[in-house]
């Protein structure tokens, strides 16, 4: 799979996750692969929501004993909520269409209300304006599309893999002195949590948040230690095999299977992953961290690898 190869440049949640190769057990590279980020297919034929027209879905179809389940991709869901939504769809594939309608309208309406209610603090400021204001003397941003990456989120973890900080959606910009994580604008996030099962139903809680964010997070190039890039594309299919026992066998409690039955094969969506991983030392306490910069699955593979390759040349220990 050409789009899923690991490009080593210098450095859980689902069953389909894989660990990266590492040089030794104690290294900072020996961290879990980040969970998949949401994937948003573009197909105007299935656009249904009056609130979020970018959300689309396909109803389950049965062809030759195969059920294709394509859950609604919620752009603003965090990792845990995406996993909860996947479990909701898997629990009853036949009700996918009904759940699609509920989720599209509910998330859309809640996010619209949250966005309308938030106070604006960045009305006259954008990413480019913020960067120009914060540049150091003799610091320059090189021209070219491969000098920056637009990312969905960036997670900062310590040596043990514990999450220290999550940077909001924005741009990663390479200058001749630093790498800059810059965000400016309204950030939306929705969460979905399973509250438990009641007598007649199972309950979930939805939370929608909107925040106006201005964030500038720089790292000096001399403090970077490693760079790597990862991308994949996965196909996942599941089925269940049942062993049927005769009445005589059940009465004798010898569990002798008399017949084997395979249930219908189900295809589950597994979102493609693309991210750049940067190892760095952060001031003021010189703590080693790993920063995973998550990209949109449709983000140009060529641009991402070119950016990582250029950043690699700036790593002091790359030689």
N, C-alpha and C positions, 0 to 999 in steps of 0.2 A: 504494500500500500504506500504509494509514493507520497501521499499527503500526511502520512502518519509516522514518518521517520524521525528519529531523534538526531538533532544536529549538535553534537557536543562542541561547544565553543571554548569553554574554559571551566566550571563547576559543573475520616474515611467513612468514604460514605457508601459507595455502591460496590457491588461485586466486580464491576468491570474496571476498577481502578488498578493501575500498575505503578510500581515503584521505579524510580529512575536508577540507572546504574550508578554506583558510587565507588570511590577509590578505596575507602575503608569505613568500617562500621561507625567510627566516632566522628566522621566528618559532617560538616553542616549540610552536605549534599544528601545525606541519608535521611531525607524528609519524605513524608507521604505525598503522593501526587495530589495536587489540588482537585477538589470535586468539580464535576462538569458545570459549566456555566450555561445559562439558558440559550437555546438556539431558536432563531425566529425565521422560519421559511417564508418566502414571499410568494403568495399565490392569490391574486385579487379575486379569483372565483369563489373563495371561501371566506372572504371578509364579511363579518356579521355585526360587529360591535359599533354602536353609535358613539361610544366613548373612546374606544381605542381601536381604530380601524386597522392598525398594524397587527392585531391579534387575529389569527385565522386558524381554522381547524378542518379536519376531514372526519366525516362520520365513519364508524367502524364498518368494514365491508367483509363479507365472507366469500371467499373464492377458493375452491378446492381444499376445504378444511382449514383455511388460514384466516385468522382474524387480525386485521391491521388496526392498531390502536395508536392514534396520534393526538396526544393531549394538547390542550391549549398552552402555548408558551407564554408565560407571564414575564414580561421584560424586567419588571422591578422586583421580582421575587429573589430573596437571598438563597443561599445554598440549602439550608435546612428546610425552608418552605418549598423549594422545588422538589426535594425528596419526599416531603409530605404529600404534595400534589400527585407525584408519580404513584405513591401507594394508594391514593384515592382512586385513581384510574384503574390500577391493577386489581383492586378489590372487586370491581364489577365492570368488566369491559363492555358489557351490553348497554350500560347506562352512560357511555362516554358522551353521546350527543347532548343528553340532558345536563350533565355536569358541565360541559363546555359552555352552554348558554348561561348557566348560573354564574360561573366563574368570570366570564367575559363581562357581563353586566355589573356584577358586584364590585370587582376590582376596578373596573373603569369608573363607575360612579364614585367610589370612595376616593380614588386618586384625584379625580376632578375636584371634589370638595376640598381635599387637603391642599391641592395646589392653589385653589382660589383663596384659601384662608391664610396661607403663609405670607409673612411680610417680606417685601423685596429689599435686599441690601446691595444688590449688584446691578442696578438698573442701567448705569452708565459705564459698566466695566465688562470687558470680555477677556478671554485667555491671552490674546496677543497684547492687549493693553497692560494686563497684569505682569506679563513677562518683561515687557519693555521697561516697566517701572522698577522691577526688582533685579535687573541685570547689574553685575559688578562692573567697575572700571575695566576697560579692555576685554570685557566678556562679549562674545558674539554668538548668535545663533546661525549656524551654517544653512545655506539655502538647499532646497531639495526635499522631495517627499520622504526620503529615507532618513531624515534628521529628526523625525518625531513619530510617535505612535499614539493613536487614539485608543484608550483602554476602557474597559467596563468597570474594573475595580483593581486595586492593588493591595495585597495583604502582606503585612510585615510580621515575620515569625522569628523567634529566638532560636538558639542552637538546638533546643529540645523540640522544636516544632510548634510551640505554643503561640497562638495568635497574640501579637502585641498591639497592633493597630491596623485599621482598615482605611485606606485612602479612597475617597469618592471618585466617581467617574470623571475622567479628564484627559489630559495630554501628557505624555512623557516626552520631554524635549532634551535633545543633546546639544550642549554648547561646547566651546573650547576649554571650559573650566569645570563645568558641573553637569549633572543630569537633574532635570527639574520636573517634579510631579505637580501639575497645575490644574486646578479645578475652578470653575467660575460659572455659576448659574444654578438652576433649580434641580435638585436631586430627588428622585422618587424611590421609595422602597416599600414593598408590601410584605407582610409576613403571614404565614398560615400555620396554626398550631392545633394539634389534636387534643381536645379536652377530655376525651374518654367516651365510653359507651354507656348509654342510659338504657332503660327498660325497653323502649320502643325505637330508639335511634342512636346514632353516634354523632357527636358534636365536635365542631371545629370553630376556632376563633380567627377572624381576619382583622389585621391591623394595617392601615395605610398611612404612610408618612411622606410629607414633602418638606424639604429644607432648602433654603437659599444658601449656597455655599460659596465662600471665597477661600481657597486653600493653596498655599505655596510651600512645597516640601522639597528642598534642594539637597543633593548629596555631591560633595566634591569628588571629582574623578579620581583623585589620589586615595580616596577612601573606599573605592570599589575593589573587589577582590576576585570576582568570577562572573561569568556570563554564560547562559545556555538558553536554548530555544527548544520548545516542544510543541508538536501538533499531532492530532490523531483524528481518525474518522472510524466509527465503530458500528457494527450491525449486531443487534442482540435479539435472540429468539428464545422463548421458553415454552415448555410443555410439562405435563405431569403424567406419570405412569402409575396406574392403580392395579394392584393385585387383588383379584376377587376370590374370596374363599367360599366354599360350599357351606351349607347349613350344618352338615355333619362335621366338617372340619372346625367350625366355630364352636359347636357344642363340645367337641373333644378338646378344644383349646390347644390344638397343635399347629394352628396358623398355616395350614397347607393351602397354597394358592392353586386354584383350578383354572383360572383364566386371567390373562393380562390385557389391560385396556389402556390405550394412550388417548389423553384428552387433546382438544384442539390446540394447534400451535399458535402462539401469540407473539407478534412482533412488538417490541417496546422501543420507544424513541431513546436514543443515547446521543446526547448533544456533543458535537465535535468540540475539541478543546484546542486552544492556541494560546500560549503564554510565553513570556520571557522571564527567566529567573535570574536575579542579580544578587550576588553575595556582596555585602558591604560592612563597613565599620561605621557606626553612627555616633556622633558626638551627642551630649557632652561627656559621656562616660565610656566612650570607645567600645560599645557593645557590638559583637558580631551578630548580624541578622541576615535572613534570606527574604528577599522581596519578590513575590510572584505577581507579575503584571498580566492580568487576564485580558485577552483581546476578543473582539467579536469573532465568532466562527467564520464569518465571511470576509474577515480582514485579509488583505493581500499577503499571501505567504512570502512572496518575493520581497515586499517592503519590510516585513517583520524580520526576515533573515538578514537583509542588508543593514537594518538598524542594529541588530545584535552583533553583526560582524564589525561594524564601525565602533560600537561601544567596546567590543573586545580589545580593539587596538589601544584603547585608553586605560585598560586595566593595568596597574603597575606590575602585578605578578604574572601577567599573561605570558612572559617570556620564559 
